[in-house]
Amino acid sequence: MTTKDFSTIVSGYAFLEAPRWHDNRLWLSDFYMHQVIAVDENGQVQVIAEVDGQPSGLGWLPDGRLLVVSMVDRKILRREPDGSLRVHADLSSVAAGHANDMVVDGRGRAYVGNFGFDLMGGAPLDTARLARVDPDGTLSGAAEGLYFPNGAMITPDGKTLIVNETFGNRISAFDINGDGSLGSRRDWATFGSLPEGREIAEIMPQAKVAPDGGVLDAEGAVWLADAIGNRVLRVAEGGKVLDEISTGDQGVYACTLGGKDRRTLYLCVAPDFAEHNRKAAREASVLAVQVDVPGAGIP
């Protein structure tokens, strides 16, 4: 495990997620402050949008309009040029739990995960469907049987979707067909067996790695935030761990590569991910550390 000296980019937030490097700024969602923010290289913060239903995944249409996942009401919102938010798609017919992270490809097709069950309410684990939303807002199911599909990435050639499964001890991959549909799921990396049982208390001890947010680099490896390990891992296809960086006593729940050369690894950290702890607290921050291999693909 590598110990690094971090710099703090922003602090004093509730729970930061879905970091994206876009137009020379770091974009983030804060679940419980209900904001999408952008941070420039001088550390100046701009509030981009206020989202009542808890913002999560971020992406952009080819014309530059921002898409935001609204978790609780299971929608994708679209930010218009005047700053107003419009419903881009209603995910409720596909998403069985809170909508979650998202990646948007170069054609404007969004792939969106969801919890699959009421995690914060203590419901038993169930698998989830991955949603696809076309640029015109048309919704369809893209894949089934995923264990909490979370951070998603698209390879630089646009042909492969990679999805972190937080409760599945695995990262999955799908070929992207010309029409946006997905091929069969395959293992991209596995860290342990699929969980046995359905109660979270019995599932969590079975997790070797809980892949949350992630980002691809130019060598085809994935940096992932391990939601139970207070660490980020750099993983090669097949599952070999190439590097490990500890965040000490802070949990880390998402990461991306950005900066001018995309060699800055940004980490979203907080003491834990429990909603009842995070809502009122302002203990979340973004840490940054330099790495050798730049980012690639669509995070």
DOZA-579412 format. One record per residue (C-alpha): x, y, z; residue number from 1. Coordinates in Angstrom, 2 decimals, decimal comma. Layout:
BEGIN
{c1=X&c2=Y&c3=Z&num=NUM}
...
***
This chain:
BEGIN
{c1=0,00&c2=0,00&c3=0,00&num=1}
{c1=1,26&c2=3,44&c3=-0,96&num=2}
{c1=1,00&c2=6,38&c3=1,42&num=3}
{c1=0,71&c2=9,69&c3=-0,41&num=4}
{c1=0,76&c2=13,35&c3=0,49&num=5}
{c1=-2,60&c2=14,76&c3=-0,55&num=6}
{c1=-3,68&c2=18,29&c3=-1,26&num=7}
{c1=-7,22&c2=19,35&c3=-0,36&num=8}
{c1=-9,20&c2=20,82&c3=-3,24&num=9}
{c1=-12,49&c2=21,61&c3=-1,46&num=10}
{c1=-13,83&c2=20,83&c3=2,00&num=11}
{c1=-16,84&c2=21,53&c3=4,19&num=12}
{c1=-19,35&c2=19,58&c3=2,12&num=13}
{c1=-21,89&c2=16,90&c3=3,08&num=14}
{c1=-21,17&c2=14,00&c3=0,70&num=15}
{c1=-19,42&c2=14,54&c3=-2,61&num=16}
{c1=-19,79&c2=12,11&c3=-5,48&num=17}
{c1=-19,56&c2=11,67&c3=-9,27&num=18}
{c1=-16,36&c2=13,67&c3=-9,90&num=19}
{c1=-15,83&c2=14,52&c3=-13,57&num=20}
{c1=-13,09&c2=16,49&c3=-15,30&num=21}
{c1=-14,80&c2=18,61&c3=-17,95&num=22}
{c1=-13,85&c2=21,89&c3=-19,66&num=23}
{c1=-10,79&c2=22,30&c3=-17,42&num=24}
{c1=-12,83&c2=22,08&c3=-14,21&num=25}
{c1=-13,66&c2=19,44&c3=-11,64&num=26}
{c1=-17,41&c2=18,85&c3=-11,48&num=27}
{c1=-19,05&c2=17,22&c3=-8,46&num=28}
{c1=-22,41&c2=16,39&c3=-6,94&num=29}
{c1=-23,22&c2=16,81&c3=-3,26&num=30}
{c1=-26,04&c2=14,47&c3=-2,24&num=31}
{c1=-27,25&c2=16,31&c3=0,84&num=32}
{c1=-26,42&c2=19,91&c3=-0,04&num=33}
{c1=-28,40&c2=19,23&c3=-3,25&num=34}
{c1=-25,84&c2=20,95&c3=-5,44&num=35}
{c1=-23,79&c2=20,36&c3=-8,55&num=36}
{c1=-20,58&c2=22,38&c3=-8,33&num=37}
{c1=-17,56&c2=23,03&c3=-10,55&num=38}
{c1=-14,11&c2=23,84&c3=-9,20&num=39}
{c1=-11,49&c2=25,57&c3=-11,33&num=40}
{c1=-7,73&c2=25,15&c3=-11,08&num=41}
{c1=-7,54&c2=28,07&c3=-8,65&num=42}
{c1=-9,98&c2=26,39&c3=-6,27&num=43}
{c1=-12,84&c2=28,75&c3=-7,11&num=44}
{c1=-16,22&c2=27,03&c3=-6,71&num=45}
{c1=-19,27&c2=27,73&c3=-8,85&num=46}
{c1=-22,69&c2=26,30&c3=-8,00&num=47}
{c1=-24,00&c2=24,99&c3=-11,31&num=48}
{c1=-27,38&c2=23,61&c3=-10,26&num=49}
{c1=-29,61&c2=23,06&c3=-7,23&num=50}
{c1=-31,30&c2=19,64&c3=-7,31&num=51}
{c1=-34,10&c2=18,81&c3=-4,87&num=52}
{c1=-33,92&c2=15,05&c3=-5,36&num=53}
{c1=-30,22&c2=14,53&c3=-4,49&num=54}
{c1=-27,84&c2=14,86&c3=-7,46&num=55}
{c1=-25,54&c2=11,99&c3=-8,36&num=56}
{c1=-24,10&c2=10,99&c3=-11,74&num=57}
{c1=-23,07&c2=13,67&c3=-14,24&num=58}
{c1=-22,54&c2=13,72&c3=-17,99&num=59}
{c1=-22,91&c2=15,90&c3=-21,06&num=60}
{c1=-24,88&c2=15,78&c3=-24,27&num=61}
{c1=-22,93&c2=16,44&c3=-27,50&num=62}
{c1=-24,30&c2=20,00&c3=-27,57&num=63}
{c1=-22,78&c2=20,70&c3=-24,15&num=64}
{c1=-25,89&c2=20,52&c3=-21,98&num=65}
{c1=-25,32&c2=18,94&c3=-18,58&num=66}
{c1=-27,21&c2=15,81&c3=-17,52&num=67}
{c1=-27,66&c2=15,15&c3=-13,78&num=68}
{c1=-29,04&c2=12,04&c3=-12,11&num=69}
{c1=-31,66&c2=12,95&c3=-9,51&num=70}
{c1=-31,36&c2=9,99&c3=-7,17&num=71}
{c1=-34,46&c2=9,90&c3=-5,01&num=72}
{c1=-37,02&c2=10,66&c3=-7,71&num=73}
{c1=-35,19&c2=8,40&c3=-10,19&num=74}
{c1=-34,86&c2=10,89&c3=-13,02&num=75}
{c1=-32,24&c2=12,41&c3=-15,25&num=76}
{c1=-32,42&c2=16,18&c3=-15,37&num=77}
{c1=-31,10&c2=18,30&c3=-18,24&num=78}
{c1=-29,67&c2=21,76&c3=-17,66&num=79}
{c1=-30,72&c2=24,14&c3=-20,39&num=80}
{c1=-28,59&c2=27,09&c3=-21,59&num=81}
{c1=-30,60&c2=29,47&c3=-19,41&num=82}
{c1=-29,70&c2=27,41&c3=-16,32&num=83}
{c1=-33,13&c2=25,85&c3=-15,86&num=84}
{c1=-33,53&c2=22,12&c3=-15,21&num=85}
{c1=-35,86&c2=19,97&c3=-17,29&num=86}
{c1=-36,69&c2=16,27&c3=-16,98&num=87}
{c1=-34,67&c2=14,41&c3=-19,59&num=88}
{c1=-35,90&c2=10,93&c3=-18,61&num=89}
{c1=-37,92&c2=9,22&c3=-15,89&num=90}
{c1=-36,03&c2=6,09&c3=-14,80&num=91}
{c1=-38,66&c2=4,70&c3=-12,43&num=92}
{c1=-39,80&c2=1,90&c3=-14,74&num=93}
{c1=-36,25&c2=0,48&c3=-14,76&num=94}
{c1=-34,72&c2=1,62&c3=-11,47&num=95}
{c1=-35,91&c2=-0,37&c3=-8,43&num=96}
{c1=-33,96&c2=1,81&c3=-6,01&num=97}
{c1=-32,31&c2=5,22&c3=-5,92&num=98}
{c1=-30,76&c2=6,09&c3=-9,28&num=99}
{c1=-27,00&c2=6,26&c3=-9,02&num=100}
{c1=-23,93&c2=6,90&c3=-11,12&num=101}
{c1=-24,03&c2=7,50&c3=-14,88&num=102}
{c1=-21,78&c2=7,73&c3=-17,91&num=103}
{c1=-22,78&c2=9,50&c3=-21,12&num=104}
{c1=-21,12&c2=8,47&c3=-24,38&num=105}
{c1=-20,06&c2=10,69&c3=-27,27&num=106}
{c1=-23,46&c2=10,31&c3=-28,93&num=107}
{c1=-25,32&c2=11,42&c3=-25,84&num=108}
{c1=-26,49&c2=7,99&c3=-24,73&num=109}
{c1=-26,58&c2=7,67&c3=-20,94&num=110}
{c1=-26,03&c2=4,45&c3=-19,01&num=111}
{c1=-27,37&c2=4,74&c3=-15,47&num=112}
{c1=-27,14&c2=2,43&c3=-12,47&num=113}
{c1=-29,42&c2=2,20&c3=-9,46&num=114}
{c1=-29,32&c2=0,62&c3=-6,01&num=115}
{c1=-31,82&c2=-2,11&c3=-6,88&num=116}
{c1=-33,30&c2=-1,98&c3=-3,37&num=117}
{c1=-33,79&c2=0,45&c3=-0,47&num=118}
{c1=-30,25&c2=0,44&c3=0,93&num=119}
{c1=-30,69&c2=3,30&c3=3,39&num=120}
{c1=-34,00&c2=1,84&c3=4,61&num=121}
{c1=-32,41&c2=-1,51&c3=5,47&num=122}
{c1=-34,14&c2=-3,59&c3=2,79&num=123}
{c1=-32,57&c2=-6,89&c3=1,71&num=124}
{c1=-30,19&c2=-6,93&c3=-1,24&num=125}
{c1=-31,64&c2=-7,36&c3=-4,69&num=126}
{c1=-29,95&c2=-7,10&c3=-8,07&num=127}
{c1=-30,54&c2=-4,14&c3=-10,36&num=128}
{c1=-31,17&c2=-3,32&c3=-14,00&num=129}
{c1=-28,91&c2=-0,92&c3=-15,81&num=130}
{c1=-30,80&c2=1,76&c3=-17,74&num=131}
{c1=-29,99&c2=3,27&c3=-21,11&num=132}
{c1=-31,34&c2=6,67&c3=-22,06&num=133}
{c1=-30,99&c2=7,79&c3=-25,67&num=134}
{c1=-30,31&c2=11,46&c3=-26,54&num=135}
{c1=-34,02&c2=12,13&c3=-27,06&num=136}
{c1=-34,83&c2=10,80&c3=-23,58&num=137}
{c1=-36,08&c2=7,37&c3=-24,67&num=138}
{c1=-35,57&c2=4,87&c3=-21,84&num=139}
{c1=-34,78&c2=1,16&c3=-22,10&num=140}
{c1=-33,25&c2=-1,55&c3=-19,95&num=141}
{c1=-29,65&c2=-2,23&c3=-20,91&num=142}
{c1=-28,58&c2=-5,11&c3=-18,62&num=143}
{c1=-29,95&c2=-7,10&c3=-15,69&num=144}
{c1=-28,74&c2=-8,98&c3=-12,64&num=145}
{c1=-26,13&c2=-6,47&c3=-11,48&num=146}
{c1=-25,10&c2=-6,16&c3=-7,85&num=147}
{c1=-25,43&c2=-2,42&c3=-7,19&num=148}
{c1=-24,13&c2=-1,04&c3=-10,52&num=149}
{c1=-22,13&c2=2,04&c3=-9,66&num=150}
{c1=-19,21&c2=3,85&c3=-11,28&num=151}
{c1=-19,27&c2=3,43&c3=-15,06&num=152}
{c1=-16,69&c2=4,16&c3=-17,74&num=153}
{c1=-16,52&c2=3,94&c3=-21,54&num=154}
{c1=-13,28&c2=3,01&c3=-23,28&num=155}
{c1=-11,64&c2=5,57&c3=-25,60&num=156}
{c1=-12,84&c2=3,73&c3=-28,71&num=157}
{c1=-16,43&c2=3,93&c3=-27,47&num=158}
{c1=-16,91&c2=0,18&c3=-27,83&num=159}
{c1=-16,89&c2=-1,07&c3=-24,23&num=160}
{c1=-18,84&c2=-0,11&c3=-21,12&num=161}
{c1=-17,17&c2=-0,95&c3=-17,80&num=162}
{c1=-19,33&c2=-0,99&c3=-14,66&num=163}
{c1=-18,28&c2=-1,31&c3=-11,00&num=164}
{c1=-20,59&c2=-3,57&c3=-8,98&num=165}
{c1=-20,26&c2=-2,45&c3=-5,39&num=166}
{c1=-21,84&c2=-5,51&c3=-3,75&num=167}
{c1=-20,67&c2=-8,01&c3=-6,38&num=168}
{c1=-16,94&c2=-8,25&c3=-5,66&num=169}
{c1=-16,46&c2=-7,52&c3=-9,34&num=170}
{c1=-16,16&c2=-5,14&c3=-12,26&num=171}
{c1=-18,21&c2=-6,05&c3=-15,32&num=172}
{c1=-17,80&c2=-5,16&c3=-19,00&num=173}
{c1=-20,21&c2=-5,03&c3=-21,93&num=174}
{c1=-19,66&c2=-4,56&c3=-25,65&num=175}
{c1=-21,57&c2=-1,50&c3=-26,87&num=176}
{c1=-23,44&c2=-2,24&c3=-30,11&num=177}
{c1=-23,93&c2=0,35&c3=-32,82&num=178}
{c1=-27,48&c2=1,09&c3=-31,66&num=179}
{c1=-26,38&c2=1,58&c3=-28,05&num=180}
{c1=-27,62&c2=-1,80&c3=-26,83&num=181}
{c1=-25,21&c2=-3,90&c3=-24,79&num=182}
{c1=-23,79&c2=-7,35&c3=-25,36&num=183}
{c1=-23,63&c2=-10,00&c3=-22,67&num=184}
{c1=-22,03&c2=-9,21&c3=-19,34&num=185}
{c1=-18,52&c2=-10,52&c3=-18,78&num=186}
{c1=-16,10&c2=-10,29&c3=-15,89&num=187}
{c1=-13,59&c2=-7,48&c3=-16,29&num=188}
{c1=-12,14&c2=-8,13&c3=-12,83&num=189}
{c1=-13,21&c2=-10,23&c3=-9,86&num=190}
{c1=-12,11&c2=-9,85&c3=-6,24&num=191}
{c1=-14,14&c2=-12,62&c3=-4,61&num=192}
{c1=-17,33&c2=-14,64&c3=-4,93&num=193}
{c1=-20,78&c2=-13,19&c3=-5,45&num=194}
{c1=-22,47&c2=-12,55&c3=-2,09&num=195}
{c1=-24,49&c2=-15,25&c3=-0,39&num=196}
{c1=-27,63&c2=-14,18&c3=1,46&num=197}
{c1=-29,59&c2=-10,96&c3=1,17&num=198}
{c1=-29,16&c2=-9,08&c3=4,44&num=199}
{c1=-26,57&c2=-6,31&c3=4,30&num=200}
{c1=-25,13&c2=-7,34&c3=7,67&num=201}
{c1=-24,23&c2=-10,76&c3=6,28&num=202}
{c1=-23,18&c2=-9,52&c3=2,85&num=203}
{c1=-20,70&c2=-6,84&c3=3,91&num=204}
{c1=-18,23&c2=-9,25&c3=5,59&num=205}
{c1=-18,08&c2=-11,20&c3=2,31&num=206}
{c1=-16,86&c2=-8,18&c3=0,35&num=207}
{c1=-13,18&c2=-8,21&c3=-0,53&num=208}
{c1=-13,44&c2=-4,96&c3=-2,48&num=209}
{c1=-16,52&c2=-2,74&c3=-2,85&num=210}
{c1=-15,95&c2=-0,93&c3=-6,16&num=211}
{c1=-17,70&c2=2,44&c3=-6,02&num=212}
{c1=-16,72&c2=5,28&c3=-8,39&num=213}
{c1=-13,94&c2=4,71&c3=-10,90&num=214}
{c1=-11,98&c2=6,03&c3=-13,85&num=215}
{c1=-9,97&c2=4,52&c3=-16,70&num=216}
{c1=-6,39&c2=5,45&c3=-17,44&num=217}
{c1=-4,39&c2=5,45&c3=-20,67&num=218}
{c1=-2,94&c2=2,00&c3=-19,99&num=219}
{c1=-6,41&c2=0,48&c3=-19,74&num=220}
{c1=-6,38&c2=0,13&c3=-15,95&num=221}
{c1=-9,20&c2=1,26&c3=-13,66&num=222}
{c1=-8,71&c2=3,38&c3=-10,56&num=223}
{c1=-11,57&c2=2,49&c3=-8,24&num=224}
{c1=-12,72&c2=3,79&c3=-4,88&num=225}
{c1=-13,10&c2=0,89&c3=-2,44&num=226}
{c1=-16,14&c2=1,92&c3=-0,38&num=227}
{c1=-15,23&c2=-0,38&c3=2,51&num=228}
{c1=-11,43&c2=-0,19&c3=2,46&num=229}
{c1=-10,49&c2=3,50&c3=2,86&num=230}
{c1=-8,38&c2=3,17&c3=-0,26&num=231}
{c1=-8,27&c2=3,50&c3=-4,01&num=232}
{c1=-6,98&c2=0,65&c3=-6,13&num=233}
{c1=-5,48&c2=0,68&c3=-9,61&num=234}
{c1=-6,64&c2=-2,57&c3=-11,20&num=235}
{c1=-5,72&c2=-4,19&c3=-14,52&num=236}
{c1=-8,23&c2=-6,13&c3=-16,59&num=237}
{c1=-8,28&c2=-9,59&c3=-15,08&num=238}
{c1=-8,13&c2=-8,27&c3=-11,51&num=239}
{c1=-4,43&c2=-7,73&c3=-10,77&num=240}
{c1=-3,99&c2=-4,84&c3=-8,33&num=241}
{c1=-1,28&c2=-2,55&c3=-9,70&num=242}
{c1=-1,33&c2=0,12&c3=-7,01&num=243}
{c1=-3,12&c2=0,94&c3=-3,76&num=244}
{c1=-3,36&c2=4,32&c3=-2,05&num=245}
{c1=-4,70&c2=4,60&c3=1,48&num=246}
{c1=-6,92&c2=7,48&c3=2,59&num=247}
{c1=-6,26&c2=6,73&c3=6,25&num=248}
{c1=-9,28&c2=7,18&c3=8,47&num=249}
{c1=-11,39&c2=8,64&c3=5,64&num=250}
{c1=-13,68&c2=6,57&c3=3,47&num=251}
{c1=-13,33&c2=7,17&c3=-0,27&num=252}
{c1=-16,36&c2=6,77&c3=-2,54&num=253}
{c1=-15,43&c2=8,13&c3=-5,96&num=254}
{c1=-12,42&c2=9,18&c3=-7,99&num=255}
{c1=-11,47&c2=10,64&c3=-11,34&num=256}
{c1=-8,37&c2=11,73&c3=-13,24&num=257}
{c1=-8,10&c2=15,36&c3=-14,28&num=258}
{c1=-5,89&c2=18,41&c3=-14,41&num=259}
{c1=-4,18&c2=19,74&c3=-17,53&num=260}
{c1=-2,42&c2=16,45&c3=-18,20&num=261}
{c1=-5,11&c2=14,27&c3=-16,54&num=262}
{c1=-2,52&c2=12,94&c3=-14,10&num=263}
{c1=-4,22&c2=14,35&c3=-10,99&num=264}
{c1=-6,24&c2=11,72&c3=-9,15&num=265}
{c1=-9,15&c2=13,37&c3=-7,34&num=266}
{c1=-10,70&c2=11,47&c3=-4,42&num=267}
{c1=-14,11&c2=12,14&c3=-2,84&num=268}
{c1=-13,74&c2=11,35&c3=0,87&num=269}
{c1=-15,93&c2=11,42&c3=3,98&num=270}
{c1=-15,91&c2=9,66&c3=7,36&num=271}
{c1=-18,59&c2=7,18&c3=6,18&num=272}
{c1=-21,49&c2=6,87&c3=3,72&num=273}
{c1=-24,39&c2=6,57&c3=6,20&num=274}
{c1=-27,13&c2=9,00&c3=5,23&num=275}
{c1=-28,10&c2=9,83&c3=8,83&num=276}
{c1=-24,48&c2=10,81&c3=9,56&num=277}
{c1=-23,80&c2=12,79&c3=6,41&num=278}
{c1=-26,97&c2=14,87&c3=6,04&num=279}
{c1=-26,23&c2=17,34&c3=8,84&num=280}
{c1=-22,43&c2=17,12&c3=8,85&num=281}
{c1=-20,05&c2=19,08&c3=6,65&num=282}
{c1=-17,09&c2=16,71&c3=6,76&num=283}
{c1=-16,69&c2=15,70&c3=3,10&num=284}
{c1=-13,84&c2=16,90&c3=0,96&num=285}
{c1=-11,92&c2=16,25&c3=-2,25&num=286}
{c1=-8,28&c2=15,21&c3=-2,02&num=287}
{c1=-5,81&c2=15,24&c3=-4,91&num=288}
{c1=-2,63&c2=13,29&c3=-5,59&num=289}
{c1=-0,40&c2=13,02&c3=-8,64&num=290}
{c1=-0,09&c2=9,72&c3=-10,52&num=291}
{c1=2,04&c2=8,61&c3=-13,45&num=292}
{c1=-0,51&c2=7,45&c3=-16,05&num=293}
{c1=-3,08&c2=9,96&c3=-17,36&num=294}
{c1=-6,80&c2=9,40&c3=-17,59&num=295}
{c1=-8,55&c2=8,14&c3=-20,70&num=296}
{c1=-12,03&c2=7,38&c3=-21,98&num=297}
{c1=-15,29&c2=8,79&c3=-20,65&num=298}
{c1=-15,53&c2=8,72&c3=-16,83&num=299}
***
